Amino acid sequence: MFDNCDFLLGESDSIVVIVPQSLPKDMPLVIEVHRNGLVFLSGEDLLGEVPCSRMEVLQRLVSKAKVGLVEFLQGAQQFPAYISAVASVEVKIEAAA
């Protein structure tokens, strides 16, 4: 399970999530966007919980149905040149009453 990740922010509110481990390829991936962070799931399995207070990142994620993921493993000599997985985005931020 991981507790950190990074983000590539591009033009037109584009975003790619950089994760520090290999992701399962046999189950759908989901990123839940919560008020204080992100939860990464593969099917029912928890892959990671990442605190995130960066409003720009959270706003970009909630505007997407899917987001690309890049696996950047510890010790890798080069940054990967491709998106290795796609996750569905589920918004779990409740509107203020």
VOGUMI-835778 format. One line per 10 residues: their letters; for each residue y, z, x of N, C-alpha, C. Coordinates in steps of 0.2 Angstrom, whole numbers. Atoms other than C-alpha are relative to their C-alpha. Example, Ala and Ser with C-alpha at 12.3 -4.5 7.8 and 13.67 -1.06 7.14 Angstrom:
% residues 2
as = -6 0 4 -22 39 62 6 0 4  -6 -1 -4 -5 36 68 5 3 -4
//
This chain:
% residues 97
mfdncdfllg = -6 0 4 0 0 0 6 0 4  -6 0 -4 17 -4 7 6 3 -4  -6 -4 3 34 5 4 6 -3 2  -6 4 -2 46 -8 11 -1 -7 -1  0 7 0 50 -26 10 7 -3 1  -7 3 -1 65 -38 13 1 -6 -4  -1 5 5 73 -52 4 4 -5 4  -4 5 -2 80 -69 8 4 -2 -6  -4 2 6 95 -73 -3 3 -6 2  -3 7 -1 101 -91 -5 5 -1 -5
esdsivvivp = -5 2 5 113 -101 -15 -3 0 -7  1 1 7 113 -102 -34 -5 6 -2  4 -6 2 105 -84 -35 -7 0 2  7 0 -2 89 -89 -26 -2 6 4  3 -5 -4 78 -76 -19 -7 -1 2  7 0 -2 62 -74 -9 -1 7 2  2 -7 -2 53 -58 -6 -4 0 6  4 0 -6 46 -54 11 -4 6 0  5 -6 1 31 -42 10 -3 1 7  3 -2 -7 23 -33 26 -7 0 0
qslpkdmplv = 7 0 0 5 -37 21 -3 -6 -3  3 6 4 -7 -50 15 -1 2 -7  1 -1 8 -8 -52 -4 -6 -2 -2  6 3 3 -23 -54 -14 1 -7 -3  -1 7 3 -26 -72 -20 -4 -1 -6  4 1 6 -38 -69 -34 2 3 -6  -3 -3 7 -27 -59 -47 7 -2 0  -7 1 1 -10 -63 -54 4 6 3  -5 -4 -3 4 -55 -44 6 2 -5  -6 -2 5 18 -45 -54 4 4 4
ievhrnglvf = -5 -4 -2 34 -38 -48 4 3 -6  -4 -4 6 41 -24 -60 6 2 3  -6 -2 -2 59 -22 -58 2 6 -4  -2 -6 3 64 -4 -61 7 2 2  -7 -2 -1 81 4 -61 1 2 8  -1 -3 -6 78 12 -44 -4 -4 5  4 3 -5 66 0 -36 -5 -5 -3  5 5 2 51 -12 -37 -7 2 1  7 -2 0 33 -10 -41 -4 -7 1  4 7 -1 21 -24 -34 -7 2 -2
lsgedllgev = 6 -1 3 5 -26 -44 -5 -6 1  5 6 0 -11 -37 -42 -5 2 -5  4 -2 6 -19 -36 -59 2 7 -2  -2 -8 1 -20 -17 -62 1 4 7  0 -4 -7 -20 -13 -43 7 0 2  -7 -1 -3 -4 -6 -36 -1 -2 8  -1 3 -7 1 -15 -20 5 4 4  -6 -3 -3 17 -7 -16 5 3 -5  -6 -3 3 32 4 -22 6 0 5  -5 0 -5 48 0 -14 7 2 -3
pcsrmevlqr = -7 -2 3 65 9 -18 5 -6 2  -5 5 -1 79 -3 -20 6 1 -4  -6 -2 4 97 1 -24 5 -6 1  -4 6 -1 104 -16 -19 1 -4 -7  -1 3 7 111 -22 -36 0 -8 1  0 7 0 113 -40 -30 -8 -2 0  7 2 0 94 -41 -27 -3 1 -7  2 -2 6 90 -32 -43 2 -5 -5  -3 5 5 101 -44 -53 -3 -7 1  3 6 -1 94 -59 -45 -8 0 -2
lvskakvglv = 7 -1 3 76 -53 -49 -1 0 -7  1 -1 7 79 -49 -67 2 -7 -3  -2 7 2 86 -67 -69 -6 -5 1  5 5 -1 70 -75 -64 -7 2 -4  6 -1 3 53 -77 -72 -5 1 5  5 0 -5 44 -80 -56 4 0 7  -3 0 -7 48 -77 -37 -5 -1 5  4 1 -6 41 -83 -21 -1 6 5  2 -5 -4 33 -71 -9 -2 -3 7  2 2 -7 31 -73 10 -3 6 3
eflqgaqqfp = 4 -6 -4 18 -62 20 2 -1 7  -2 -1 -7 26 -57 36 -3 6 3  4 -5 -3 13 -47 45 2 3 6  -2 -3 -6 16 -34 58 -3 -3 6  3 3 -6 14 -41 75 0 -8 0  0 7 1 16 -59 69 6 -3 5  -5 3 -5 25 -70 83 5 -4 -3  -5 4 3 34 -81 71 1 2 -8  -1 -1 8 41 -80 53 -3 -6 -3  4 6 4 30 -90 41 5 -5 -2
ayisavasve = -4 6 2 37 -107 37 -1 -2 -8  1 1 7 31 -106 19 -1 6 -5  1 -5 5 30 -96 3 -8 0 -1  7 -1 0 12 -89 2 -3 2 -7  2 -3 7 12 -82 -16 6 -1 -4  -5 -1 5 21 -82 -32 -2 5 -5  1 -5 5 23 -67 -43 5 -1 -6  -4 0 6 29 -65 -61 4 6 1  -5 -5 0 44 -54 -63 0 3 -7  -1 -3 7 44 -41 -77 5 6 1
vkieaaa = -6 -5 0 60 -31 -81 -2 6 -3  1 -7 3 57 -12 -84 6 4 0  -6 -4 0 75 -7 -84 2 0 -7  -2 -1 7 79 0 -101 8 0 -1  -7 1 1 96 -4 -108 3 7 -2  -3 -6 1 108 11 -109 1 1 -8  -1 -1 7 109 18 -127 7 2 -2
//
